[in-house]
Amino acid sequence: MEFLYLFVILAFLSILITIFSHQHCSNDGVKLPPGSFGWPIIGESIKFLFGKPKKFVNYRMKKYSREIFKTKIFKEKTTVICGPNENKFLFSNERKIFTGFLPHSKQKLFLSSKPEPTAAPSVPPPQVVAAVAADGVKEVTRTPGFFKPEALSRMENPNRIARLVRYFDDVTLGLHSIMVNFPSTNFYRAGKATNAIRREQMAMVRERRAAMVGGGGAMKQDMLSHMIVVYWTVNTTNKNSKYFRDPKKFDPSRYKDREAPAPYTYVPFGGGRRLCPRKEYAWLVVLTFIHNVVKKYKWEVLSPKENVLGDMVPMPEKGVPIHLHPY
């Protein structure tokens, strides 16, 4: 019993010392933005995840600054920048001042522990890919990869499609979660799903290799040519009434029929070196889809009170099942 008391006292003193040193540590004279790093180690990750990221950012913009503030999330001391001037500063200085990197949770889920080749082209030509696939592939990629919807639609195995969709849902929920690798946590399930996706990819590569060796030829539009998707977070300027009139009102033509938004305020397609080259095509596809659904169908939501899972990437629990009825 005495050992238990001693352990509790030592643990309490350790926490106090950690908090004291955390709050009074020196920043080598560097002037940091306003804000708070929160608790030792975890920082403000819990508030960020479970308090909804949008509310988290808006609250600190009002409390500290509408342009910039500091915080600590996912074990990283972070500077959050908001507004068009800050967007321009970020997009104009990539690989000059800023270097892109993956958060620790994504590194743990996606990156292989094997060393990356020191000299190799980032995107090999199609003929090289075909030759390697025909000769034999031992390792596809250092990340599990994501299939685009059209790649999934080309698969003929419905069971495989269902498995992949389920795996992708688990990975999405775990991407922005606290790194607690314990059964029943989102991060644990995401790790299991990532390994399952790798196994599915290897199985498909073996199938494609067998088909090519058997005379199937190198298909240029098969699923293996659609393995990467770009993810971009919605910027705080998109719902700011200072830049957009009635920002919460659904108006799909607001960016076409009116004057163009101020530079670096509308950035869902990225900017600078990361500007999406297919943004006009994406606009057209979305508007065409909405037009056809609204004009040709009426629908009924089967689960109007469906739960929403996740915080960083909210997802309906059942995928919003609906009944479509043509007019």
N, C-alpha and C positions, 0 to 999 in steps of 0.2 A: 504493500500500500504506500509505503514511504517513497518507493521508486516512482510510483505513479504521480504523486504530488510533485516530486522533483522534476519529472518530465514535463508536467504542465507548467511549472514555474519557469523552467528553462525555455520552453516554447513561447511563453508569453513575453519573456524578456527579449528573445530573438526577434519577435514581431515588432516590439517597441523600438529596438535598435535599428531594424530595417526601415521602419517608417521614418524615424528621425534622420537617418543618413540619407534617405530618399528625398526628404523635403529640404535638406540643407546641403545637398551636394552642389559642387561648383560646376559651372558650365564654361570654365576657362575664359570668362569675360565676354562670351558671345551673348548678344542681346537676342532673346527668343521672342516669338510672337506671344500675345496674351493667351491664357488658357491654363489647363491643368493636366498633369500626367496621371492623376488619379492614384489608385492603390499601387503598392509595389508589385512588380511582376505582371499582374493582370491588367494594370492601368484602368481604363474605362471600357474595357471590352464587354463587360456584362451590360452596362448601360447602353452601349452601342447596339448590341444584338437584341436584347430583350426589351429595350425602350423604343424600338423602331428607329432605324438609321435616319429617316427623314426628320423625325422629331429631335433626335440627338443633334443633328447638324443645325437645324433651325434655332433650337434653344441656345446653342453656343454662339451662333451668329449674332443673336440679340444680346447675349450676355457679354461677349468679348469683342467681337469685330465682325462686320458684314463682309470683310474681304479675306481675313486670314486668322486662324487660331491654331493652337497646338493641342495635342491630345496623345494618348497612348492606347493603341488597339492592336490586338493580335501580337502582343509582346514587342511592338515596334513604336518608338517615339515618332509621332507623325505630325506633319504640318498640313492642315486642311485649307485649301484655297478656294474661294468662291467669287464668281463674277467674271465678266468678259475680259477685263484687263489681266486678271490672274490666269484665265484660260489662254490668252494670247502669250503671256510670259511662259507658260508651261509648254504649249505647242511649238513655240519658236526656239526653244532651248533644249530639246531632247538630243541627247548624245553630246551636248555642250556642257550644260550644268546638271541636267537630270539624266539618270540611267534607269531604265525600266527593270523591274524585278518582280518575281512572284512572291506573294506573302508565304509565310512558313507553312500554312495549311496546304496551299496549292503545291508547294515544293514537295511536301511529304507525300501528297497524293499522286502527283504526276511525274516528278523527275526521278530518273533511275539513279541508283548509287554507282553505276558504272561510269568511268571517265568518258567524257565526250571527245571524239577525235579532234586533234589539234588543227588539222588542215583538211577541209573537205568542203565542196560546194554546198551551200545551204539548200538549194533546190536542184537536184540532179535532173538532167534532161530525160524525156519520156523513154528514149531508147535504152538508157542506162537502167531505168526502173524496170523495163520489160526484161532486159537481160538478167538482172539480179533475181527477179521473180521466177524466171524460167530455170535458173541455175540452182536456186535454193536460198531461202531466207531463214536465217537463224534468229534475228531480232528485228522486228518491224520498225520500231521507233522508241525513243526514250520517254515518250508520253503516251497515255492510253488513246488519245485522239478522240475527236467527236465526229459523228457522221451527220451530214446535212440531211434534211428531210427527204430530198429527192433520192439520195443514196439508199435510205431505208426503204423507199417505195420500190426500189429495184430488187430487193430481196424477195425470194420466192418462199422462204420458210417463215410462216406466220409465228411459230413458236420462238424463233430467234428474234424476230422483230419485237415481240412482247417482252422477251427477256431484256433486250437492249434498252427499250423504253423505261422499264423498271429500274435498270441500273443507272441510266442517265438521271432519273428523278432523284435517286439516292445520292449520286455524286453532286448534283446541283445543290441539294440541301446541305451537304457537308462542306462545300467550297469555302463558305464564309462562317464557319463555326469555330468554337474554341477547341483547340487541339487536345481533347480528352479522348484517348484511344481506349475506351472501355465499352464493353457490350451494352447495347441499347442507346448509345449516343449517336448523333448524326455523323460525327467524324469517323467513328468506327464503321458504321454502315457504308459511308462513302469509300473508305479504304477497301472494304470487301468488294464493293461494286466496281471500283477501279481495276482490281485484279481480275474480276470476272470479265470486264470489257477487254482486257489484254488477251485473255484466253480465247474470247470470241474472235478477236482480230486474227490471232494466230491460226485459228481453225479456218477462217475465211481465206487467209493467205495460202494455206495449204490446198484448199479447194481450188483457188484460182490458179495456183502453180500447176496442179494436176491437169486442169482444163487446158492450160497453155501448152504444156508438154504434150498433151494428147492431140494438139492441132487446133485448139480453140482460138489461137491468135491473141494478140494484145489488144484488149478492148480499151478504147480511149475514154469511155464514159461509164466505167463500172464504179462500184462503191469505193474502191481503193484510191480513186482520184479525188475523193471528197471527204477528207478526214479532218479538216480543220475548220473551226468556226470562230469568229471574233466576238468577244464579249466586251460590252462597254456600259458603264454605269450612267444613269441619267443625271445630268448636272443640275445643280441648285438653281441655275438661271432659268430653266425651262418653265418653272411655275412661279416666277417672280413677276408681279403685276407691273413692276417698273419697266420691264422689257416687253411683256406680252399682255395685251388687253384681255381680261377675263381668262386667265390662264387655265382655270379648271373647267371651262366650257368646252364641250366636244365640238371642234370645228376643223375638219380635215383639210379645208381649203385655206386656212388662215395664212399659210406660208406661200401660197401661190397667187391669190387674188388681191392681196394687199401689199403694201410696201415691204421690202425685204427686212428681216430683223437685223438689229445692229450686229456688227461683226463679233464673233466669238460668244454669242449668247445662245444660239441654238446649235448644240453640239452632240446630239445623240449618235451621229455617225463619225465622231472623232474629229480630229483636226491635225494640222501640221503633217508630220511624217506618217501619222496613223489615220489619215482621212480615208474613209471607206470609198473605194473607186466605183462601187455599185449603188451609191445612195439614190440616184435618180431612178434606177431600175427598181429598187426596193420601194420607193414611193409609189411607183406605177403599180406594182404587184399588190400592195396593201390597199390602195384606192380601188383597184379593179375588184379585188375580193370583197371589200365592204359594199361596193355598188351592187354586185351580183347577189350577195346574201340579203341585202335590204330590199332590193327590187323584186327578187324572184321567190323569196321564202319568208315564211313566218316561223317562229320557233318557240319552243316551250322548255324552260329550264327544269330538269328533272330533280335537282337537289338545290332548291333556292337558299337553303341554310347550310350549305356545304362549308366545312372548315377550311381555313387557309393555313398551310404549313410554311414554316420558314419565315425569316425576317429580312435578311439581305436580298433574297430572291423569293418573294412570296409565290406559292404555288397552290392552286386548289387541290384538295386532298384526292378528289376523284376525277380531276381534269375537266370539270364543268360539262357533264353529259347533257345533251339536249336532244329534243325531237324536232326534226325539220319537216315542215309541211309546205309543199309548193303551192303558190297562189293559183 
